Amino acid sequence: MKNIRIAAFLSALLLVLISCSASGDPPGRLIPDAPGEGVGRVPAAASDPSEDLSDPAGEQGAEGSDTVTVTGDIPEGSLAPFGAIRWRIEDGIYRYDIPEQNTSGMATVDEMYTFPTTRFEDANQPPDVDNWYPGDVVYDESTGEAVINWDRRDSTIEAFHRYGAIYRGDEGRKVCYLTFDCGFEWGATGKILDALRDKNAPGTFFLTGYYVNVESNHELIRRMLDEGHVVGNHTYNHLDMTTLSVEDVIEEMRSVERAYKAVFPDAPDMLFFRPPAGAVNEWLLRLEAKLGYRTVTWSYTYRDYDPHDQWPYEDALNILKKHLHPGCVYLLHAESTTNAEILPEFIDWIRSQGYVIEPLCGIEA
């Protein structure tokens, strides 16, 4: 199967290069039409052989089955603190086997005081500190093909893989992931949760310390936990973490955890970290892994975070459609009223394209 996919990819890429050569335009990277439903991940060798692996990717889950996703172990040499997390659907609710936070890496945290803090090659350099990467992928609804016009450098992607950080998910299937950043509440998160519940779609919500500390948000966070979503850490003060000291990074993360567990002592540990504004370098990836986190960026987002400057419904829907691609990690801001409005139709459209929406935590390290 792997050889067939490689051959298909090379053939498709050759056609793109020929076409681009004729037009004079620089070639983009073609993501070949991903296999449809029923194509799963390789089960871990250590898994219980009695489990039913007829649908290992959990493709039937979107329709309400109780199939368990089975994923591989952490690759040899990976510095990820944990691998993919098994998930299943019970009575229509996504449930996860979330482990305790692995902080064994903190035994060697002293090395972070001398570890290089240089930016990635594809990051903007000082004095320009804007690391906002919207992603540049064009999806053709008529053909189902997606072409990457801009991508992170290979060296950046290799660093992400080394620490189990997430940029895109499974590029070999028609799958995407919905993630939401919660910095403050603007009355839209409840409607977003309603849409995810009604459409039986999983999401991941990244919370700041401010969001956790507002008492009126506690009902929303409880819904995230009870209705089958993953909750992650978006730092306490939403600062550029690459500019902080080792101690300040640790305090930013632990302060959110303490506030969260004080209100939700029954909640699983936070294991996923979304860097504010996408500002990240290898120093931060390494430190976050020592703290027990997998860092999560995104492969597509748009400027939706200003509640006073929201996109019109059709414009927002069309721009998100335009950038669908295999393994797409969408970043949406939960304070966006437009996101709340378009989400039901957007989810239906994603599935109409043959894609499934899966939990972010199922992405292999």
C-alpha positions in Angstrom: 0.0 0.0 0.0 2.9 2.4 0.9 4.6 1.8 -2.5 1.3 2.4 -4.3 0.8 5.7 -2.5 4.3 6.8 -3.2 3.9 5.9 -6.9 0.6 7.8 -7.0 2.2 10.8 -5.4 5.2 10.9 -7.7 2.9 10.6 -10.8 0.7 13.4 -9.5 3.7 15.5 -8.7 5.1 15.0 -12.2 1.9 16.2 -13.7 1.9 19.3 -11.5 5.5 20.1 -12.5 4.8 19.7 -16.2 1.7 21.9 -15.9 3.6 24.6 -13.9 6.5 24.5 -16.3 4.1 25.2 -19.2 2.4 28.1 -17.3 5.6 29.6 -15.9 4.2 29.5 -12.4 6.2 28.0 -9.5 5.0 24.6 -8.5 3.2 23.9 -5.3 3.2 20.6 -3.4 0.3 18.4 -4.3 -1.3 16.3 -1.6 -2.6 13.3 -3.5 -6.3 12.4 -3.1 -6.2 10.6 0.2 -7.7 7.2 0.6 -11.3 7.2 1.7 -13.0 5.7 4.7 -11.8 2.3 6.0 -8.1 3.0 5.7 -6.6 3.0 9.2 -3.4 3.3 11.2 -1.2 0.3 12.0 -2.2 -1.2 15.3 0.4 -1.2 18.1 2.1 -4.6 18.6 1.4 -4.3 22.3 -2.3 -3.9 21.8 -4.7 -6.6 23.1 -5.1 -9.1 20.3 -8.7 -9.8 21.3 -9.7 -6.2 20.3 -11.8 -5.8 17.2 -9.5 -4.0 14.7 -11.8 -4.2 11.7 -12.0 -0.4 11.7 -8.7 0.7 13.4 -9.0 4.3 12.4 -12.3 4.8 14.1 -13.9 5.9 10.8 -17.3 4.5 11.9 -17.1 6.6 15.0 -18.5 9.7 13.4 -21.7 7.6 12.8 -21.9 6.6 16.4 -20.1 3.3 16.8 -18.0 2.3 19.8 -14.9 1.5 17.7 -11.5 2.2 19.4 -8.7 3.9 17.6 -5.5 2.0 17.9 -2.3 3.7 17.2 1.4 2.9 17.1 4.0 3.5 19.9 6.3 6.5 20.0 8.9 6.1 17.2 12.4 5.2 18.3 14.5 8.3 19.1 11.4 10.5 19.6 11.6 13.0 22.5 7.8 13.2 22.7 6.6 12.7 26.3 3.8 10.5 25.1 2.3 9.1 21.9 -1.1 9.1 20.3 -4.0 8.7 22.7 -6.6 6.0 22.2 -10.1 7.2 21.8 -13.5 5.6 21.4 -17.2 6.6 21.3 -19.5 5.5 24.2 -23.2 6.4 23.9 -22.4 9.0 21.3 -19.7 10.7 23.4 -16.0 10.7 22.5 -13.9 9.2 25.4 -10.1 9.1 25.7 -7.5 7.1 27.6 -5.5 10.1 28.7 -2.4 9.2 30.7 -0.9 11.1 33.6 1.5 13.9 32.6 5.0 12.5 32.0 7.4 15.0 33.6 10.4 12.7 33.8 12.2 15.1 31.4 12.3 17.7 34.2 15.2 15.7 35.7 17.4 17.3 33.0 15.7 20.7 32.8 19.1 22.4 33.7 20.2 21.9 30.1 17.6 24.4 28.9 19.6 27.3 30.4 22.2 26.8 27.7 20.1 25.3 24.9 20.1 27.5 21.8 17.0 29.8 21.5 17.4 30.5 17.8 14.3 30.9 15.7 13.4 28.3 13.0 14.7 29.1 9.5 11.2 29.8 8.3 10.3 32.1 11.2 10.4 35.9 10.9 13.6 37.4 12.3 13.9 40.3 14.7 12.6 43.0 14.8 9.6 41.4 13.0 8.1 39.0 15.6 4.9 38.1 13.8 4.9 34.3 13.7 1.3 34.0 12.5 1.3 31.2 9.9 -2.2 31.0 8.3 -1.1 28.2 5.9 -1.4 28.3 2.2 -3.2 25.2 0.8 -5.7 25.4 -2.0 -8.5 22.8 -2.1 -10.3 22.0 -5.4 -13.8 20.9 -4.5 -14.4 19.6 -8.0 -11.4 17.2 -8.0 -10.9 16.7 -4.3 -7.2 17.7 -4.7 -5.2 20.0 -2.3 -2.1 21.8 -3.3 0.3 23.2 -0.8 1.7 26.5 -2.1 3.6 27.3 1.1 4.9 24.9 3.7 7.2 25.0 6.8 10.8 24.2 6.0 11.9 20.5 6.2 14.2 21.4 9.2 11.2 22.9 11.1 9.0 19.9 10.4 11.8 17.5 11.4 12.1 19.4 14.7 8.4 19.1 15.2 8.5 15.3 14.6 11.4 15.0 17.0 9.4 16.2 19.9 6.0 14.9 18.9 4.7 18.4 18.1 1.7 18.7 15.8 1.6 20.8 12.6 -0.5 18.6 10.3 -2.1 15.3 11.2 -2.4 12.1 9.1 -1.7 13.2 5.5 -2.5 9.7 4.2 -6.3 9.9 4.8 -9.2 12.3 4.3 -9.2 13.5 7.9 -9.1 16.8 9.7 -9.1 18.2 13.2 -11.0 21.1 14.8 -9.1 23.1 17.5 -10.3 26.2 19.3 -8.4 28.8 21.3 -10.2 30.3 24.3 -8.6 33.5 25.4 -11.7 35.2 26.6 -15.5 34.6 26.3 -17.7 36.5 23.9 -20.8 34.4 24.0 -19.9 32.1 21.1 -18.4 29.1 22.9 -21.7 27.7 24.0 -23.0 27.7 20.4 -19.8 26.1 19.2 -20.3 23.3 21.7 -23.9 23.0 20.6 -22.8 22.5 17.0 -20.1 19.9 17.9 -22.7 18.0 20.1 -25.4 18.1 17.5 -23.0 17.0 14.7 -21.2 14.5 16.9 -17.8 16.0 16.1 -14.8 16.1 18.5 -12.8 19.3 19.2 -9.8 20.4 21.2 -10.1 23.6 23.3 -6.9 25.4 24.5 -7.6 27.6 27.6 -5.7 30.5 29.0 -5.4 31.2 32.7 -7.7 34.1 32.3 -10.4 32.0 30.7 -10.1 29.3 33.5 -10.3 31.9 36.3 -13.6 33.5 35.1 -16.3 31.7 37.1 -18.9 32.2 34.4 -16.8 30.1 32.0 -16.8 27.1 34.3 -20.0 25.7 32.9 -18.5 25.9 29.4 -15.4 24.1 30.5 -17.5 21.4 32.2 -19.3 20.9 29.0 -16.0 20.5 27.1 -15.1 17.7 29.5 -18.5 16.0 29.7 -19.3 16.3 26.0 -16.2 14.5 24.7 -13.6 17.1 23.9 -9.9 17.5 24.8 -8.8 20.5 26.9 -5.3 21.9 26.4 -3.0 24.6 27.8 -2.8 28.0 26.1 -0.6 29.6 28.8 -1.6 31.8 31.7 -1.0 35.3 30.2 -0.8 34.5 26.4 2.8 35.7 26.1 5.4 34.9 23.4 7.0 31.9 25.3 10.1 31.9 23.2 11.2 35.2 24.9 10.7 34.1 28.5 13.1 32.5 30.9 12.9 28.8 31.8 11.3 29.6 35.1 8.7 31.9 33.5 7.7 29.3 30.9 7.3 26.7 33.7 5.2 29.1 35.8 3.0 30.1 32.8 2.1 26.4 32.2 1.8 25.3 35.8 -0.4 28.3 36.8 -3.0 27.2 34.2 -2.8 23.6 35.5 -3.3 24.7 39.1 -6.3 26.9 38.3 -7.8 24.2 36.2 -7.4 21.4 38.7 -8.7 23.7 41.5 -12.1 23.9 39.7 -12.0 20.5 38.0 -10.1 18.1 40.2 -11.6 15.1 38.3 -10.3 16.3 34.9 -7.5 14.5 33.2 -4.1 16.2 33.0 -3.5 18.8 30.4 -1.1 17.2 27.8 -1.4 19.5 24.8 0.0 23.0 24.5 -0.9 25.7 21.9 1.8 28.4 21.8 0.3 31.9 21.7 0.5 33.4 18.2 2.3 30.3 17.0 5.6 31.6 18.4 7.7 28.5 18.8 11.3 27.3 18.4 13.2 24.1 19.2 14.1 25.5 22.7 10.3 25.8 23.5 9.4 22.4 22.0 12.1 20.7 24.1 11.1 22.5 27.3 7.4 21.8 26.8 8.2 18.1 26.2 10.1 18.0 29.5 7.0 19.5 31.2 4.9 16.6 29.7 3.4 18.4 26.7 3.0 17.9 23.0 3.1 21.3 21.3 0.2 21.9 18.8 0.3 24.5 16.0 -1.9 24.4 13.0 -1.9 24.0 9.2 -4.7 26.5 8.5 -6.2 29.4 10.3 -7.6 32.8 9.5 -7.9 36.1 11.4 -11.1 35.4 13.2 -10.2 36.5 16.7 -11.4 40.1 16.9 -15.0 40.0 18.0 -15.5 43.6 16.7 -14.3 42.7 13.2 -15.9 39.4 12.1 -16.1 37.9 8.7 -19.5 37.7 6.9 -21.0 34.2 7.0 -20.4 33.2 3.4 -16.9 34.6 3.2 -15.8 32.8 6.4 -17.3 29.5 5.2 -15.8 29.7 1.8 -12.3 30.6 3.0 -12.3 27.6 5.4 -13.5 25.3 2.6 -10.8 26.6 0.3 -8.1 25.3 2.6 -9.2 21.8 3.4 -6.5 19.2 3.0 -5.6 15.7 4.3 -4.4 16.0 7.9 -5.6 19.6 8.2 -5.4 21.0 11.7 -7.8 23.9 11.8 -7.3 26.7 14.4 -10.5 28.6 15.1 -11.0 31.1 17.9 -13.9 30.5 20.2 -14.7 34.2 20.7 -15.7 34.3 17.0 -19.5 34.6 16.6 -19.1 33.9 12.9 -17.4 30.6 13.7 -20.3 29.6 15.9 -22.7 30.4 13.1 -21.0 28.6 10.3 -19.8 25.5 12.2 -22.8 23.3 11.6 -22.8 23.8 7.9 -19.0 23.6 7.8 -19.0 20.2 9.5 -21.6 18.9 7.1 -19.6 20.1 4.1 -16.3 18.5 5.4 -18.1 15.2 5.6 -19.7 15.7 2.2 -16.1 15.8 0.8 -15.5 12.3 2.1 -13.5 13.6 5.1 -13.8 12.5 8.7 -13.3 14.7 11.8 -11.2 13.0 14.4 -9.8 13.9 17.8 -6.5 15.7 17.7 -5.1 13.4 20.4 -5.2 10.5 17.9 -2.3 11.9 15.9 0.8 9.8 16.2 3.9 11.3 17.9 
